[in-house]
Amino acid sequence: MIAPARTVRGRLQVPGDKSISHRYAILSALAEGCSTIANYAPGGDCQSTLACLAALGVSIERPDGPGGRVTVTGRGLGGLNPPTTPLDCGNSGTTMRLMAGVLAAHPFTTTLFGDASLSRRPMRRVMAPLAEMGARFEAAPGDRPPIVIHGARLRPIHYTPDVPSAQVKSAVLLAGLQTEGTTSVTEPAPTRDHTERALEAFGIPATVDGRRVSVQGGRRLQAHDLTVPGDISSAAFPAVAAAALPGSDVTIDAVGLNPSRAAILDLLRRFGAVVEAQVTSIRHGEPVGHIRVRHGALEPVEVLPAEVPEVIDELPVLAALATFGGGISVSGAGELRVKESDRISALIGGLRAMGADADERPDGFVIRPSRPLTGGAVDAHHDHRLAMAFAIAALGATGPTTIGGAEVVAVSYPSFFDDIDRLRS
Ligand code: S3P
């Protein structure tokens, strides 16, 4: 149950970046020697990636538990063992799609499955290019999980996906890393570039030419000692709370400020928030720094289709911000319907139940400025980002809000409710 808040103030760090953690774990497993990953994301999704790698014979130690340092002893390119059971990807689309790219190049059969939410998500987008490279796939009707991957010796391709997706790009590049020759992907729109930066950190040049990124296969990866920055997509929740509530002032330290993830900061400014962001170091090619967000009078914001890929994970919390007064319209975001839930209908359904004046569109949504929300009862729909977006919207309601299934925040941000409570003043 979330009670309304007057202001939020203070300083915090958010958990390690989920996207970067998956990539560091996978590349460490393919490297030769022992890598360490500090501040590895503590949530369930990145745990799923470690569990899959362990089932493929990779030695993984995590003596301090979630959020601590992970030690991964890599098996070298092509060195994974055939698994003895199907691999459980939990709630994590990134695990399933990136591991598909890794396993397509191993000459054995692997089954990947997930929970009810992941079992509804489309996998054709990775199966198609990996099949073009020479792997064979079986899947449930509609190309949904579970998927069976018959890995093979692959041939390089040049792939042009029809959806902008960092997961698809990364699956193809990870397969290409294990394939003699040059594999490349030309994206329809820029997406997060953590795979490219992580490859460079492991000593593999990823050549970027406009929207085309290429990798040379067959080169050995060097083990590394890595530190994961805080997750800007998690930071977005306290940042939005600060933008939304008058008198608020919140600083988030040691957070990733990769430009392909930082579009949320410009959107907060467009809403009227006062946002300062400063890069203080570059770690393994990833800019890291702090963000300070203060409230400002809220304005209406329009998010255009071209802007969507770079704020795809932040749209639910931006919708929450819009309920504090400014309003928002979003189009070209049909991809939201195939995330952990149908993030258009579940989001708008929940915000309406809390009193918002909001409508779905086939590829987006509109939230009109109105009176404060009343609060009420909503369901998280097994979707961590919806649970957190509803919680932030609830801070501005006139009454309490109950979020069913709120424990799902553990997928990406286990300490979310504690952190928000600490910031209340
Ligand atoms: C991710 C890419 C995005 C994003 C997801 C994480 C990644 O998905 O929504 O949370 O780590 O590559 P798509 O590739 O489906 O856009």
Boltz pocket constraint, residues with backbone or C-beta under 6 A from the ligand:
constraints:
  - pocket:
      binder: B
      contacts: [[A, 18], [A, 19], [A, 20], [A, 94], [A, 164], [A, 165], [A, 166], [A, 167], [A, 168], [A, 170], [A, 192], [A, 312], [A, 313]]
      max_distance: 6.0
